[in-house]
Amino acid sequence: MTDRCFATIITVSIFLATSPAATAQASSPAPGPTGKPTAASRWVQPRTPDGQPDLAGVWTNATLTPFERPAALGSKQFFTEEEAAAYVKQRIDGTDAPRPAEAAPAEINGRAYSRVWQDRGTTLVATLRTSQVIDPPNGKVPPMTPEAQAKFEASHAYNKRHPADGPEDRSLWERCILFGGEGPPMLNEPINNNYQIVQTPGYVTILVEMNHQARIIPLDGRPHPPQDARFWSGDPRGHWEGNTLVVESTNFRSNGKNRFGITYDGTTDDNLRVIERFTRTDPTTMMYQATIVDPTVYTQPWTVELSMRKRSTILYEYACHEGNYGLPGILSGARAEERAAAEKSK
């Protein structure tokens, strides 16, 4: 991340404010268990000047909740508050332990990312679920079809033989093309889990901190473009179901590489469809659900759920491509290894 703010941040902030007249007021708050109104029961969904449920602001989906349910938890779908506190402590303490993917010299392990460099948050999702995957109920991504599994394994085998012949062999996130947090689905990453939602008549725009992309979602019911028009983040269309923003995205571009970032090592193809649901539940909480439908890859649809917390901050530019010194280093390192191997074989 750089120190430069988005030049448009001041202009965008104008749209984030709603007038007092546009904010709904509670008339008769529902009583809580003690007979007194609770904070949640007193809250009424505010609305924008043109009548949309107001989702505007800066939100974060940082969480320590695991993507899939750990095997040790079995069929347990929710933590108790005591279990949640213990699990949070375990995750935070464990973040400082270097965990390289492969064996490396001690001096390399000592430079592994610690929690100083990470921003996964310090809490679980608001529901205290034991996994982000909520459907299937076992908290696991469903199996791939046999054909998709074979392609997935063949792709991994090829990547192992050709890790850096060219930039196209590297992951989408290494090339600053697509991060798991950008989505859809919008999955949390180890860092930079912030989003800015801006609403204007007929549109909702989600500005993603990483990789500084703006998802512009029309609400006017227009059809998707022809199937030969493909986009890395798909083509979104939104509508309201009560106070819930529902976004359906199709027309995804696929190159066989994982689009889920480092959260989940999976795959998709051109038949991918993602249905997202954004529901604000109180002044500082919004529930996010995304259902992944890809019948030629997964044996059934699957759904993730995250809670997003509102933040009193602004977004700074994540200048990934401009600061991407890693990719040239990876490619030049591979060429150096090839030269060394050629010299050794003489």
Buried (B, 14 or more C-beta within 10 A) or exposed (E): BEEEEBEEBEEBBEBBEBEEEBEEEEEEBEEEEEEEBEEEBBBEBBBBBEEBBBBBBBBBBBBBBBBBBEEEBEEBBEBEEEBBEEBBEEBBEEBEEEEEEEEEEEEEEEEBBEBEEBBBBEBBBBBBBBBBBBBBEBBBBBEBBEEBBEBBEEBEEEBEEEEBEEEEBBBBBBBBBBBBBBBBBBBBBBBBBBBBBBBBEEBBBBBBBBBBBBBEBBBEEEEBEEEEEBEBBBBBBBBEEEBBBBBBBBBBBBEEBBBBBEBBEBBBBEEBBBBBBBBBBEEBBBBBBBBBBBBBBBBEBBBBBBBBBBBEEBBBBBBBEEEEEEBEEBBEEBEEEEEEEEEEEE
